[in-house]
């Protein structure tokens, strides 16, 4: 019984150690793409027609709009070279309800702000 507890503890310790090491091996590109995903996910629930300064949506990057089968609209925006992101909008509430992107993780990336001291 005591031996099993040690094995379980050792396994948990190993998993926790490996999980904490993940951040050590992140490249700048990984962090920039993760920040892009964070920023895009934070737009969900915002009103699409709020000012660009609030939503962070640049109207100059607009590439097109499509009607979706569920009645929502999907607007596309160019970010970088191969990256286009799409916002799904509920026309009844004008709220952003989802998003997706096409392109490489390298191009679908945003540099996070520097931490303030």
Buried (B, 14 or more C-beta within 10 A) or exposed (E): EEEEEEEEEEEEEEEEEEEEEEEEEEEEEBBBBBBBBEBBEEBEEBEBEBEEEEBEBEEEEEEEEEEEEEEBBBBBBBBBEEBBBBBBBBEEEEBBBBBEBEBBBBBBBBEEEEEEE
